[in-house]
């Protein structure tokens, strides 16, 4: 169970590899927020994806009245589907009350992570999940020296793993990326670097200012003669517009709002370096083995 963001799902990817190595005949189902289910389709080792519409549940509860009935119906659907599968083990990577309550409704004897007892009190059944939970507190972050990937893997009791993140890029997405890079290469020498920049993030506090990214872009182009390609979602176009307002050059390119997650992975696999704030694409670049420079701000050290 992983009701988390893109980056967290990618950081859980070594678990699926390890589970399959240790028990090749096991079947792995991932229960995930509908918004991020598409990521799972490219992570090897996942046999089945069960989507939960958390937005529907949240919005329905806010409406109260009939909305509560709609929220109940969605939870009842998910619980019914999961109980019918008779799972032998549950790994819950989501430190929320909802996920803990969901686990307790499934009546799975071997549970790892967040769940509740018979009277509804939340507790954490794995010492590694407990330590991870403690590390999330703002006052604890600067003392934490364990990577989230390892918290997840150790909580899942996976010992056989590869020291990497896993994400498969299809041939179609590789061709998309090849076309993008060939267009850039046609304007420059093959020896010059192509550098990707993600200027936006899920929260403003997690991203550098557009002015600083403009200054950086200017240095990369004028000092290294690099080509710079900007990545991001459609909503982040306004950030790129602000960067271009401060600095504009023919060696600046953009796929902002033009890629799926898989296509973005294909593009990131082709560039020489990826510069980003604290973002999901940062983990995606790691998964396709592209060097990353990440500028960490706010609560993420």
Secondary structure, DSSP 8 states (H G I E B T S, - for coil): -B---HHHHHHTHHHHHHHHHH-TT---EEEEEGGGHHHHTTSTT--EEEEE-HHHHHHHHHH-THHHHHHHHHHHHHHHHHHHT--SEEEE---SHHHHHHHHHHT-SEEEEEEE-TTS-EEE--HHHHHHHHHTSTTTGGG--S-HHHHHHHHTT--S--SS------HHHHHHHHHHHHHHHTTS-TTS-EEEEE---SSGGGS--HHHHHHHHHHHHHHH--EEEEE--GGGHHHHHHHHHH---TTEEE-TTS--HHHHHHHHHHSSEEEESS-HHHHHHHHTT--EEE---TT--
